[in-house]
């Protein structure tokens, strides 16, 4: 059974829950199902560790722990990949991608723990100012189920590097993977008890406790825009700083001069990666009219050819969604669009007998005209894309900016100047040129508009967990 980890101890708790395979619907194992009590205990342990240990003050210790975590995760990398593929439904290549993103993040922030500096200046004769960075305190981290390994470490690594202690809520859908990950991370020999505390929760009792607890000093949340708004409301009384990476509706803008041989496979992946359960999913294809017909045909052929199957089957091209409830949600949503959208690829629930017990949904692509409709405006969080046609560069930018989201975008063109020109006009935190889905530890990631506030990755992620203290000292003349 996968357990929760609080104050250096493994806790079984009073409740158990089953983790179900999204590929078969069958039980995979059990986990300790946490809630409000575990959340309060995690905060208390993190508070005690922050106030009574050297963790906030010893950057060499923090760097060593993060290196030890990276080494431990690398040593058991294959176990975590398999667990993700089986429990989360990712195909093996996607599970490998996630784990291989996580390991270097730990090493990157190990380096930043040692190299993070303040500033000093003689601001006037014999008057000196120092600007020092210090950890905020207890960081509450709330992690979604779609990429639990990398998205937990994306917040935990900079929080620990900054000197914060952590109380983390992990998702029930990946309870076994959560337990394995915590077993690995907390095996770091130098990690003091109470610095990293985590519980898995299938419901929604513990997460609100983390958000509202006055002993929490900063919150890092990844998930839906709806919940992000609620978190901001709930933190108002305590004025708790929040870092939010929220929903997305990524436009993939394809101009007439694009290399379609290179673009079409990536656009297909943009719709199908993680079965579309990805905040940066390339869910809006914006095609310039001159290549629209050819691109439409290419995408239709490639999406129909995607082989859905279990995540741990090497022949699968797309795994199942997380559960049947989400399949039903997406199926109802697609059905509701058919009065204004034209199916290019209908997709939907497979009728194959060998897939009947799993949470499968074949990828869909629907043509739409205009942006004032739910299919364009709402995040579907499933393997469903829209196909929209534009004529001019200005129209492409207008379409790309037509939703409340601004997490990411992609521009496809052989022109030397156009991608940068268009990227500067698209309101999104990340814009790729002739690419999609690439992440770099050294550069910040986050959203414009309703896709979030704050940034993770890069130097800015460390700052999300730090206060800046200004010290001023006049020097007496001797």
C-alpha positions in Angstrom: 0.0 0.0 0.0 1.2 3.5 -0.8 1.4 5.7 2.2 1.6 9.4 3.1 4.8 10.9 4.5 4.6 13.5 7.2 7.4 14.7 9.6 9.8 12.0 8.5 7.3 9.2 9.1 5.1 7.0 6.9 1.4 7.2 7.8 -1.2 4.6 6.9 -4.2 6.8 7.9 -7.7 5.6 8.5 -8.9 5.5 4.9 -7.9 3.3 2.0 -8.7 3.8 -1.7 -8.1 1.7 -4.7 -6.1 2.9 -7.7 -7.7 1.7 -10.9 -6.0 1.0 -14.2 -7.3 3.5 -16.9 -6.5 0.8 -19.5 -8.6 -2.0 -18.0 -10.6 -0.5 -15.1 -9.1 -3.1 -12.8 -7.6 -2.4 -9.4 -3.8 -1.9 -9.3 -3.4 -1.5 -5.6 -4.4 0.6 -2.6 -3.2 3.8 -1.1 -3.7 5.7 2.1 -6.4 8.3 1.3 -5.7 11.6 3.1 -7.8 14.6 3.9 -8.0 17.5 6.3 -6.2 15.8 9.2 -3.2 14.9 7.0 -3.1 18.4 5.5 -3.0 20.0 8.9 -0.3 17.5 10.1 1.8 18.3 7.0 1.6 22.0 7.6 2.5 21.6 11.3 5.5 19.4 10.5 6.7 21.8 7.8 6.2 24.8 10.1 8.2 23.1 12.9 11.0 22.1 10.5 11.2 25.7 9.1 11.3 27.3 12.6 13.6 24.8 14.4 16.1 23.4 11.9 19.0 24.8 9.9 17.2 24.1 6.6 16.3 27.8 5.8 19.8 28.9 6.6 22.1 26.2 5.2 22.3 26.3 1.4 24.9 23.6 1.3 22.5 21.3 3.0 19.7 22.1 0.6 22.0 21.7 -2.5 23.2 18.3 -1.2 19.6 17.1 -0.5 18.5 18.0 -4.0 21.5 16.2 -5.5 20.7 13.1 -3.5 17.1 13.2 -4.6 18.2 13.5 -8.3 20.5 10.5 -7.9 17.8 8.4 -6.2 15.2 9.2 -8.9 17.7 8.5 -11.6 18.5 5.1 -10.0 14.9 4.1 -10.0 13.8 5.9 -13.1 12.5 2.8 -14.9 10.2 1.9 -12.0 8.6 5.4 -12.1 8.2 5.3 -15.9 6.4 1.9 -15.6 4.2 3.1 -12.8 3.2 6.2 -14.7 2.4 4.2 -17.9 0.2 1.7 -16.0 -1.5 4.1 -13.5 -1.7 7.3 -15.4 -2.2 5.9 -18.9 0.7 7.7 -20.6 2.4 5.7 -23.4 5.9 4.7 -22.5 7.6 7.4 -24.5 5.5 10.1 -22.7 6.1 8.6 -19.3 9.8 8.6 -20.1 9.6 12.2 -21.2 8.0 13.2 -17.9 10.5 11.4 -15.7 13.5 12.6 -17.7 12.2 16.2 -17.3 12.1 15.8 -13.5 15.6 14.5 -12.8 17.5 17.5 -14.2 15.2 20.0 -12.5 16.4 18.7 -9.1 20.0 19.1 -10.2 19.3 22.6 -11.7 17.9 23.8 -8.4 20.6 22.2 -6.5 23.0 24.5 -8.3 20.7 27.6 -7.8 20.6 26.8 -4.0 24.4 27.6 -4.0 24.5 30.4 -6.5 21.5 32.5 -5.5 22.8 35.9 -4.5 21.5 39.2 -3.2 23.0 42.7 -4.0 25.0 45.3 -2.2 25.9 49.0 -2.9 27.3 52.1 -1.3 24.2 54.1 -2.0 25.7 57.4 -0.7 29.0 58.2 1.1 29.4 55.8 4.0 25.9 54.4 3.7 25.6 50.8 2.5 22.5 48.8 1.4 22.2 45.1 1.2 19.4 43.2 -0.5 19.1 39.7 0.8 16.8 36.9 -0.3 15.2 34.7 2.3 12.7 31.8 2.1 9.1 32.7 2.6 8.5 29.8 5.0 6.0 26.9 4.5 5.1 26.2 0.9 1.9 24.4 0.1 2.1 22.6 -3.2 -1.0 21.2 -4.9 -0.3 18.8 -7.8 -2.6 17.6 -10.7 -3.0 14.0 -11.9 -2.0 14.6 -15.5 1.8 14.8 -14.9 2.3 14.1 -11.2 6.0 13.4 -11.2 7.3 16.5 -13.1 4.7 18.9 -11.9 5.4 18.1 -8.2 9.1 18.4 -8.7 8.7 21.6 -10.7 7.3 23.3 -7.6 9.1 21.3 -4.9 12.6 21.7 -6.3 12.7 25.5 -6.3 10.8 25.7 -3.0 13.4 23.5 -1.3 16.3 25.3 -3.0 14.9 28.6 -1.7 14.9 27.2 1.8 11.2 26.7 2.2 9.6 23.5 3.8 6.8 21.8 1.9 3.3 20.5 2.6 2.1 18.8 -0.6 -1.2 17.4 -1.8 -0.9 14.7 -4.5 -3.8 13.5 -6.6 -5.7 10.3 -5.8 -5.8 9.2 -9.5 -2.0 8.4 -9.2 -1.9 7.3 -5.6 0.6 4.4 -6.3 3.0 6.6 -8.3 2.8 9.3 -5.7 3.9 6.8 -3.0 6.7 5.5 -5.1 7.9 9.1 -5.9 7.9 10.1 -2.2 9.7 6.9 -1.2 12.4 7.9 -3.6 12.7 11.6 -2.7 12.6 11.0 1.0 15.3 8.4 0.8 17.8 11.3 0.5 20.1 10.7 3.5 20.6 14.3 4.4 16.9 15.3 4.3 15.7 16.6 7.7 12.4 15.3 9.0 9.5 17.6 8.3 11.1 19.4 5.3 9.1 17.5 2.7 5.6 16.3 3.7 3.1 14.8 1.3 -0.3 13.2 1.3 -2.5 11.7 -1.4 -6.2 12.7 -1.5 -9.0 11.4 -3.7 -11.5 14.0 -2.5 -11.2 17.7 -1.7 -10.9 18.0 2.1 -7.1 18.5 2.5 -6.4 20.9 -0.3 -8.7 23.7 1.1 -6.9 23.3 4.4 -3.6 24.0 2.8 -5.0 27.0 1.0 -6.6 28.6 4.1 -4.1 27.7 6.8 -2.5 30.9 8.2 0.8 29.0 8.8 1.2 28.5 5.1 3.3 31.3 3.6 3.1 30.6 -0.1 1.0 28.4 -2.4 2.1 26.8 -5.7 -0.9 25.3 -7.6 -1.1 23.7 -11.0 -4.5 22.9 -12.4 -7.7 24.4 -13.8 -8.5 28.1 -14.1 -11.7 27.6 -12.2 -9.9 26.2 -9.2 -7.1 28.8 -9.5 -9.7 31.6 -9.2 -11.1 29.9 -6.1 -7.7 29.7 -4.5 -7.1 33.4 -5.0 -10.4 34.1 -3.3 -9.6 31.8 -0.4 -6.2 33.3 0.2 -7.4 36.9 0.3 -7.9 37.0 4.1 -4.4 35.8 4.8 -2.9 37.7 1.8 -0.9 34.5 1.0 1.1 34.8 -2.1 0.1 32.4 -4.9 1.8 31.0 -8.0 -0.7 29.5 -10.4 -0.2 27.6 -13.6 -3.7 27.1 -15.0 -5.6 26.1 -18.1 -4.6 26.6 -21.7 -5.9 26.6 -25.3 -2.8 26.5 -27.3 -3.1 27.9 -30.9 -0.8 26.2 -33.5 -0.5 28.8 -36.2 0.4 27.3 -39.6 1.3 29.8 -42.4 1.3 29.0 -46.1 5.1 28.8 -46.2 5.3 26.2 -43.4 7.0 22.8 -43.9 4.0 20.6 -43.7 6.1 17.4 -43.6 7.6 18.7 -40.3 4.4 20.3 -39.0 1.8 17.6 -39.4 3.3 15.0 -37.1 3.9 17.6 -34.4 0.4 19.0 -34.7 -1.0 15.5 -34.4 1.1 15.0 -31.2 -0.2 18.3 -29.9 -3.7 16.9 -29.9 -2.9 13.3 -28.7 0.0 13.7 -26.2 -1.1 12.6 -22.7 -4.5 11.9 -24.5 -4.9 15.6 -24.7 -4.8 15.9 -20.9 -2.2 18.6 -21.0 -2.4 22.3 -20.2 -0.2 23.1 -23.3 -2.1 20.7 -25.6 -2.0 22.0 -29.2 -5.8 22.0 -29.3 -6.3 24.8 -31.9 -5.0 24.4 -35.4 -5.0 27.7 -37.2 -4.3 27.2 -40.9 -3.7 29.8 -43.5 -6.1 29.3 -46.4 -3.4 28.5 -49.0 -2.4 25.2 -47.2 -5.6 24.6 -45.3 -7.0 21.8 -47.5 -3.7 19.9 -47.6 -3.1 20.3 -43.9 -6.7 19.2 -43.1 -6.2 16.0 -45.2 -2.8 15.2 -43.6 -4.1 15.7 -40.0 -7.2 13.6 -40.8 -5.1 10.7 -42.0 -2.6 10.9 -39.1 -5.3 11.2 -36.4 -7.2 8.2 -37.8 -4.0 6.2 -37.8 -3.3 6.8 -34.1 -3.4 3.4 -32.4 -5.0 3.8 -28.9 -4.0 1.2 -26.3 -2.6 0.6 -22.9 0.2 3.0 -21.8 2.7 0.2 -21.1 2.1 -1.4 -24.6 5.0 -0.3 -26.8 2.8 -0.4 -29.8 0.3 2.2 -28.4 0.3 5.6 -30.1 -2.0 7.1 -27.5 -3.0 5.8 -24.1 -6.3 6.0 -22.3 -7.7 9.0 -20.6 -7.4 9.0 -16.8 -10.8 7.4 -16.2 -14.2 6.7 -17.8 -15.8 9.7 -16.1 -13.6 12.0 -18.1 -14.2 10.0 -21.3 -17.9 10.5 -20.8 -17.4 14.2 -20.1 -15.4 14.7 -23.3 -17.8 12.6 -25.3 -20.8 14.7 -24.2 -18.8 17.9 -24.9 -18.0 16.8 -28.5 -21.6 15.7 -29.1 -22.8 19.2 -27.9 -20.6 20.9 -30.6 -22.1 19.2 -33.6 -24.7 21.9 -34.2 -21.9 24.4 -35.0 -18.8 22.3 -35.7 -18.1 20.0 -38.6 -16.2 16.8 -37.8 -13.1 16.2 -39.8 -12.3 13.2 -37.6 -15.2 12.2 -35.4 -13.1 10.3 -32.9 -15.0 9.1 -29.8 -15.3 6.0 -27.7 -13.9 2.9 -29.4 -16.1 -0.1 -30.1 -13.2 -2.6 -30.1 -13.9 -5.4 -27.6 -10.3 -5.3 -26.2 -10.7 -1.6 -25.4 -14.2 -1.8 -23.9 -13.1 -1.8 -20.2 -10.7 1.1 -20.5 -11.0 4.8 -20.5 -10.3 5.3 -24.2 -11.3 8.1 -26.6 -10.1 8.2 -30.2 -8.8 11.7 -31.2 -11.2 14.1 -32.8 -10.7 17.1 -35.0 -13.6 19.5 -35.7 -13.7 22.5 -38.1 -15.2 25.7 -36.7 -15.9 29.1 -38.1 -15.7 32.0 -35.6 -14.5 32.0 -32.0 -17.6 32.7 -30.1 -18.4 29.0 -29.2 -17.5 26.6 -26.4 -15.3 24.4 -28.5 -12.9 27.3 -29.1 -13.3 29.1 -25.7 -13.2 26.2 -23.2 -10.4 23.8 -22.3 -11.6 20.4 -23.3 -8.7 18.4 -21.6 -9.0 15.5 -23.9 -7.8 14.5 -27.4 -10.0 17.0 -29.3 -8.7 19.7 -31.6 -10.3 22.5 -33.6 -9.4 23.4 -37.2 -9.7 27.1 -38.0 -8.8 29.0 -41.2 -7.3 32.5 -41.6 -6.2 34.6 -44.5 -3.8 37.3 -43.1 -1.2 37.6 -40.4 -3.3 40.1 -38.5 -6.2 37.7 -38.6 -4.0 34.8 -37.3 -2.9 37.0 -34.4 -6.5 38.0 -33.6 -7.7 34.3 -33.7 -4.8 33.2 -31.5 -5.6 35.8 -28.9 -9.4 35.2 -29.0 -9.7 33.2 -25.8 -9.1 34.0 -22.1 -6.1 31.7 -22.0 -2.5 32.6 -22.7 -0.3 29.7 -21.7 1.4 28.7 -24.9 1.3 29.0 -28.7 3.2 27.7 -31.7 4.1 29.4 -35.0 5.0 27.5 -38.2 6.7 29.3 -41.1 9.8 29.1 -43.2 10.0 32.9 -43.2 13.0 34.3 -41.2 11.2 37.2 -39.6 7.5 36.2 -39.4 7.7 33.8 -36.4 9.3 36.3 -34.1 7.0 39.1 -35.3 3.9 37.0 -34.7 5.2 35.6 -31.4 5.6 39.1 -30.0 2.0 39.8 -30.8 0.5 36.6 -29.3 -0.4 36.9 -25.7 1.1 33.7 -24.3 3.8 32.8 -21.8 5.6 30.4 -24.2 5.7 30.5 -28.0 7.5 27.9 -30.0 8.7 28.4 -33.6 8.4 25.3 -35.8 8.1 23.2 -32.7 5.8 22.4 -29.8 6.1 21.0 -26.3 9.7 21.8 -25.6 10.6 22.8 -22.0 13.9 24.2 -20.7 14.8 24.3 -17.0 16.7 27.5 -17.4 13.8 29.6 -18.8 10.6 30.5 -17.1 7.2 28.9 -17.9 3.8 30.3 -17.1 0.7 32.0 -18.4 -0.7 35.3 -19.5 -4.3 36.3 -18.9 -6.4 33.5 -17.2 -3.7 30.9 -17.7 -2.1 31.9 -14.4 0.1 34.1 -12.3 3.8 33.7 -11.5 6.4 31.6 -13.2 8.0 28.2 -12.6 11.3 27.0 -14.1 14.3 29.3 -14.4 15.5 31.9 -11.9 12.0 33.3 -11.4 10.8 30.0 -9.9 13.2 30.5 -7.0 11.8 34.0 -6.5 8.3 32.6 -6.2 9.4 31.2 -2.8 11.5 34.0 -1.5 11.1 37.4 0.3 13.5 40.2 -0.3 14.9 42.0 2.7 16.6 45.4 2.4 19.3 46.1 5.1 20.7 49.6 5.3 23.7 50.5 7.4 25.4 53.9 7.8 29.1 53.6 8.8 30.3 55.9 11.4 33.5 57.8 10.6 36.3 56.8 12.9 
